[in-house]
Structures are given as structure tokens and as C-alpha cells.
Amino acid sequence: RDRQAGITMYMTPVMMLFFGLYQPSAVVLYWFVGGIFSIIQQLITNYILKPRLKKQVEEEFKKNPPKAPKVAKPARKDVTPKGSANPTPSISTKKKNRNAGKQNRKKK
């Protein structure tokens, strides 16, 4: 996985240079300026915001340590009879029996 990231890191600028040769200069300038802003944002996030947030989280854990989660109770109680082979009839069984008795009626 690290090898793939390294290849991507080196291949992306090469591809951008290759594409930039055949694009209008405004597109290349847009990509370049956008890349610079992305780098600046990433540096601010990694070196300013993340350490600040990490410090706040550590202080919060010292003040209020997390509690162990309680074991959840089952939502429903199983009331199925123990000896039943088929506790819930299938849909096909219900459909077979829905007109039971109608075939034996006498026609007038």
C-alpha cells in the first residue's frame, strides 16, 4: 500500500505536466494554484489543527474517562414452543390453505 502511494506521489506531477503541455495556460495555472492551496490546507490541518484537537481530547478524557458499555438486553423474548419443527408457516403454506374447502362446495 505504501508503494502505491509513493508511485502516485511521483506520477501525479508527471501526468499534470504532460496534460499541461496540451492544455491552455489558464487551466495549468488553475491546477497549479489549486495544488498550492491544497498543500497549505493540508499543512495547517496536520501541524496546527490536529495537535490542538488531540490535546483537547486527552484533557477531556482525563476529566471524564469513558465508561465501559453496558451489555444490551435482547429486544424481544423468544416465545417459540420448544418442540415445534416449523414455528412460522411459510408464505407458500399460507397460500395453499387460503381457499381450503371452496373446491368441495356444490354448484347450484
C-alpha positions as CSV (number, residue, x, y, z in Angstrom):
1,R,0.0,0.0,0.0
2,D,2.9,2.4,0.8
3,R,4.5,1.5,-2.5
4,Q,1.3,2.5,-4.4
5,A,1.1,5.8,-2.5
6,G,4.8,6.5,-3.4
7,I,4.2,5.8,-7.1
8,T,1.1,8.0,-7.1
9,M,3.0,10.8,-5.4
10,Y,5.6,10.9,-8.2
11,M,3.4,10.1,-11.1
12,T,0.8,12.7,-10.5
13,P,3.1,15.7,-11.1
14,V,4.4,14.0,-14.2
15,M,0.9,13.4,-15.6
16,M,-0.1,17.0,-14.8
17,L,3.0,18.3,-16.7
18,F,2.1,16.0,-19.6
19,F,-1.5,17.2,-19.7
20,G,-0.5,20.8,-19.1
21,L,1.6,20.8,-22.3
22,Y,-1.6,20.3,-24.4
23,Q,-4.0,22.5,-22.4
24,P,-4.5,26.2,-22.4
25,S,-2.2,28.0,-19.9
26,A,-5.2,29.2,-17.8
27,V,-6.1,25.5,-17.0
28,V,-2.5,24.8,-15.9
29,L,-2.4,27.9,-13.8
30,Y,-5.7,26.9,-12.2
31,W,-4.3,23.4,-11.4
32,F,-1.1,24.9,-10.0
33,V,-2.7,27.5,-7.7
34,G,-5.3,24.9,-6.6
35,G,-2.5,22.5,-5.7
36,I,-0.6,25.2,-3.7
37,F,-3.8,25.9,-1.7
38,S,-4.4,22.2,-1.1
39,I,-0.8,21.8,0.2
40,I,-1.3,24.8,2.5
41,Q,-4.6,23.5,3.8
42,Q,-3.0,20.1,4.5
43,L,-0.1,21.6,6.4
44,I,-2.4,23.7,8.5
45,T,-4.5,20.6,9.3
46,N,-1.6,18.4,10.1
47,Y,0.5,20.8,12.2
48,I,-2.0,23.2,13.8
49,L,-5.5,21.7,14.0
50,K,-4.8,18.0,14.7
51,P,-2.4,18.6,17.6
52,R,-4.8,21.1,19.1
53,L,-7.8,18.7,18.8
54,K,-5.7,15.8,20.2
55,K,-4.7,17.8,23.2
56,Q,-8.4,18.8,23.8
57,V,-9.5,15.1,23.6
58,E,-6.8,14.0,26.0
59,E,-7.8,16.7,28.5
60,E,-11.5,15.7,28.1
61,F,-10.6,12.0,28.8
62,K,-8.7,12.9,31.9
63,K,-11.7,14.9,33.2
64,N,-14.3,12.4,32.2
65,P,-12.9,9.0,31.3
66,P,-15.1,6.8,29.1
67,K,-17.3,4.2,30.8
68,A,-17.5,0.6,29.8
69,P,-20.6,-0.1,27.7
70,K,-23.4,-2.0,29.3
71,V,-24.4,-5.3,27.8
72,A,-27.6,-4.8,25.8
73,K,-30.6,-6.9,26.7
74,P,-32.3,-8.8,23.9
75,A,-35.1,-6.6,22.3
76,R,-37.6,-9.5,22.3
77,K,-38.2,-12.6,24.3
78,D,-38.3,-15.8,22.3
79,V,-41.7,-17.4,22.9
80,T,-41.5,-20.2,20.3
81,P,-42.6,-23.6,21.6
82,K,-39.6,-25.8,22.1
83,G,-40.9,-28.9,20.2
84,S,-42.2,-27.1,17.1
85,A,-40.5,-28.1,13.9
86,N,-41.8,-25.1,11.8
87,P,-42.5,-22.2,14.2
88,T,-43.6,-19.8,11.5
89,P,-45.5,-21.1,8.5
90,S,-44.0,-20.0,5.2
91,I,-45.9,-17.9,2.7
92,S,-46.4,-20.8,0.3
93,T,-48.1,-22.8,3.1
94,K,-50.4,-19.9,3.8
95,K,-51.3,-19.6,0.1
96,K,-52.1,-23.3,-0.2
97,N,-54.6,-23.2,2.6
98,R,-56.3,-19.9,1.9
99,N,-59.0,-21.4,-0.2
100,A,-59.4,-24.7,1.6
101,G,-62.9,-26.1,1.4
102,K,-64.1,-23.9,-1.6
103,Q,-63.3,-26.7,-4.1
104,N,-65.7,-29.1,-2.3
105,R,-68.7,-26.7,-2.5
106,K,-71.7,-27.8,-4.5
107,K,-72.5,-25.7,-7.5
108,K,-76.2,-24.6,-7.9
